[in-house]
Amino acid sequence: MRRKHIAILGAGPAGAAAALGLLRLGYRVTVISDWRRFNAIEGTSERVLHALRTVGLRQASGTAIAAARREVYWAGHHSLRNREWLLDRQVFDRALREDLRRSGIALLEARVLTVDVAADGVCLQLDGAASLEADFVVDARGRQAPQSGEAVRGPETLSLLCRWRGPEGPAASAAESLVSGWCWLARLPGGDQYWQWTFDARHPHMPGKAELPAWCAAQRGTSRLAGEFFTVDPGEAVELRARSSTCTLAANLCDVRSIRVGDAAMAVDPLSGNGIFQSLSSALQAPAVINTLLQYPADAELAQRFHCRRVTELFYRFARLGRDFYRQATAVPEQSFWRQRQQWPDDHPSHVPVTPEQIVTDWAPVVTGDRVGRARVVITPDQPLGIWHLNGVELAPVIDALREAPWEQVVGGLPPAQRGPVAGWLQSLGFG
Ligand code: FAD
């Protein structure tokens, strides 16, 4: 049988992770990507680097630089946090492509102009008038992926990225709340200095492009941390780029010939520092969803529902966590930047306390092997999509058994190595 051909648009972390997952399932994969047009530094965690290594993006993971010192001055409180890992995105993005090449994945450096999805396949128009046909398309073009009108959008937010050269020295990062928004500061050992200011995209005093460097310099002057963090003040002599930071959730997340992953599906507030993490999370579930759509059409609707619900749930979870960070800034409640973000997306708590009476077991879509199938899961107000297993133990039968038999008997009946984790989880839900 002819191997199905999958086109992946975008070679960021989401596109790269989805490509490797699909290759493992035996698909013919072509990644088509343009280069990112700006030069950013981003922060990440050991957890994300581990995930990158696990999926086969070792070169990319290896570009991270440990910042031993991470300082936070947020809403009047000063603290030192555990270390952050810094990514020079141009270096990281080149390494992602190197990982793909080493895996034997075809990589086209081109801009995708149009995507036509029909019942029998997909046709892509690339710049230079070339075209490409595929059986399925994965849109991983990040925030540049075209959005339909019905997408959910948070308060319009803009980040100005200022980069300049300074003295060499140890890597470091810092975050600070300002009256007008917040800023993130980073230094790389080679001397790259970075100040990223995030504020309301409808700021009433935003000047024209020519005045932006001076405007940024004035804002930097209001930062308590910048003076000490950067030994040399560059004034207006910075490389400056604007980048949208608005939270977005796409409306058309998945159909029978296409799927969105990463920022193209949902983009979170950079305040969370979790953009790469969330982009990997939707990309890692995509191969099983696509495999179900192409090989098990009877379960196509289930697979689409699985992807859409997971992405939407993750979007609101991150949006509420972001809102809670903004709510910590009680000293500047009158500033519209803070007021709007302290209220968006809603008032639902980020975490809902759970009592045993609220817990139910039910059938739900899950990734099982290389496809989406159904399994009995445990559903709580805090985990509405359900939890299937923990340390190899299916949890729904445990909850069902607890309705009939005492705790000692149910937990005691588990293999010794699994008792501790399952007992801990049950206690967190109010059992025992
Ligand atoms: P991307 O990494 O954006 O990759 C998309 C790729 O598609 C790019 O290579 C692009 O060139 C290509 N492309 C786009 N359009 C086309 C086209 N038409 N044709 C061909 N190719 C195309 N995340 C963190 O984890 N930590 C941070 O500190 C952090 N800071 C951030 C700061 C700001 C201001 C913003 C806006 C975001 C930040 N993020 C951060 C989020 C992070 O950048 C993204 O979540 C992550 O890169 C998304 O990965 P992706 O693969 O979905 O998309």
Boltz pocket constraint, residues with backbone or C-beta under 6 A from the ligand:
constraints:
  - pocket:
      binder: B
      contacts: [[A, 9], [A, 10], [A, 11], [A, 12], [A, 13], [A, 14], [A, 15], [A, 32], [A, 33], [A, 34], [A, 35], [A, 36], [A, 37], [A, 41], [A, 42], [A, 43], [A, 44], [A, 93], [A, 110], [A, 111], [A, 112], [A, 113], [A, 140], [A, 141], [A, 142], [A, 143], [A, 144], [A, 145], [A, 159], [A, 196], [A, 243], [A, 244], [A, 245], [A, 261], [A, 262], [A, 263], [A, 264], [A, 268], [A, 270], [A, 273], [A, 274], [A, 275], [A, 276], [A, 277], [A, 279]]
      max_distance: 6.0
